[in-house]
């Protein structure tokens, strides 16, 4: 089975695997400029821990997020 078979013969497969349903991911980032040289960033990805279908359906793999909710912190320092 290749991707070409799936695209050209979609009736060969159970329709449930072609539909992934609605999915929305909410990401939030806060940035604080400490001074002209230092910036602090923090945030959350997939803030509400939305779960998507466990298969790709007809979407691209780049739209698939297997990690769930995650947090991050970052510093940017510009010495000049």
C-alpha positions in Angstrom: 0.0 0.0 0.0 1.4 3.4 -1.0 0.2 6.9 -0.5 -0.7 6.9 -4.2 -3.1 3.9 -3.6 -4.7 5.8 -0.8 -5.3 8.9 -2.8 -6.5 7.2 -6.0 -8.5 4.5 -4.2 -10.0 6.0 -1.0 -12.9 3.6 -1.0 -10.6 0.7 -0.3 -10.2 1.9 3.3 -12.5 2.3 6.2 -13.8 6.0 6.2 -13.1 6.4 9.9 -9.3 6.4 9.1 -9.8 9.2 6.5 -11.4 11.6 9.0 -9.6 13.0 12.0 -12.3 15.4 13.3 -11.8 18.9 14.5 -8.7 19.8 16.4 -7.4 23.2 17.7 -4.2 23.7 19.6 -3.7 26.9 21.7 -0.2 28.2 22.3 0.7 31.2 24.5 3.9 33.1 24.8 4.9 36.0 27.1 8.0 38.1 26.4 9.5 40.6 28.9 12.3 42.9 27.9 14.4 43.2 31.1 16.6 45.8 29.5 17.9 46.7 26.0 20.2 43.6 26.1 18.1 40.9 27.9 14.8 39.4 27.0 12.9 36.7 28.9 10.4 34.4 27.2 8.1 31.8 28.7 5.0 30.0 27.4 3.0 26.9 27.0 2.3 24.8 23.8 -1.1 23.1 23.6 -2.3 24.9 26.7 -5.5 22.9 27.1 -3.9 19.6 26.3 -6.2 19.0 23.3 -6.0 15.4 22.0 -6.1 14.7 18.3 -6.9 11.5 16.5 -4.3 8.9 16.8 -4.0 8.5 13.0 -3.2 11.1 10.4 -6.2 10.7 8.1 -5.6 12.8 5.0 -3.7 15.5 6.8 0.1 16.1 6.6 2.4 14.6 9.3 3.6 18.1 10.0 0.2 18.9 11.5 0.5 16.0 13.9 1.5 16.8 17.5 2.3 13.7 19.5 3.7 15.5 22.6 0.7 17.1 24.2 1.1 20.1 26.6 4.6 21.4 27.2 6.1 24.5 28.7 9.2 26.4 27.8 11.4 29.2 29.1 14.1 31.1 27.2 16.5 34.0 27.5 17.9 36.1 24.7 21.1 38.2 25.5 22.4 40.7 22.9 25.7 42.1 24.1 25.9 44.9 21.5 
